[in-house]
Amino acid sequence: MLDSLVNTFTTYITYWPLASFFILLLAGVNVPVSEDAIIILSAGISFADHSLIIPNWIALYCGIFISDIMCYWFGRLVSKGMFQFKKIRKKLTPRRRKLVAKTIDDYGFRTFLVVRFIPFGVRNTLWLCSGFVKLPFKNFVFYDSLAALISCSTLYYLVLFLGAKASLTYKIVGICLFVALLVFFAYMIVKVVKRELKAVDEELCENTAE
C-alpha cells in the first residue's frame, strides 16, 4: 500500500508546482493552509528532483502573492457588509479607519516584511485588515510583492540547501518576531488611545469656549 502511494506520487511529482499553487490559493479565502509547510514540502521535492527547483519557486511565489490579494479584497468585501450596521459605523468611524490605514502605510514595507516571517495566521490578519480599512491597493501590492518575494525565497532556498535545520531556525525567528509584534501592537494601541483622548479633550475645550 505504502509502496503504491510512493510510486503514484513519484509518477505525478512533475505536477506538484501546479498543485502547490492551487493549495496556496485556498489561504486567500481563509482556509487554514500552512504556507510554510507547502514551501518546505516543495523544497524537499525540489531537492529530490532538481528540474523542479525553478517551477516550484514560481508556483509558490505566484500562489502566495495571488492568495494575499484575494485576502485583501475579501477584507474590502467584509467591510462593505459590516458598515451597514449602525453600531459598527459608530465605533469604526471613517477617521479611525483612516488612522489605521495611515499607520499601516507609514510603516509600509517594514510591517509587511516582518509579518511575512510570522506564522499563526498573523499574515492573513494583516491582509484582511489592509482591505478592511481600505489601504490603497497599489500600496498593498507594492509592499506585499516585495515581502513575499523575500520570505518565500528565504525559506525555500534555506530548506533546499540546508534541510530541516533551516526550517527549525526559520520557525524560531518567526516566534521571536511574533512576540515583538505583540509588543509593538500594544504600544500602538496605547498611542492611538492617547491620541483619541487628546482629540476628545480638545473637542470639549472648543465646545466649552463656544
Secondary structure, DSSP 8 states (H G I E B T S, - for coil): -HHHHHHHHHHTGGGHHHHHHHHHHGGGGT----HHHHHHHHHHHHHH-GGGHHHHHHHHHHHHHHHHHHHHHHHHHHHHHHTTSHHHHHHS-HHHHHHHHHHHHHHHHHHHHHHHT--TTHHHHHHHHHHHTT--HHHHHHHHHHHHHHHHHHHHHHHHHHTHHHHHHHHHHHHHHHHHHHHHHHHHHHHHHHHHHHHHHHHHHHHHH-
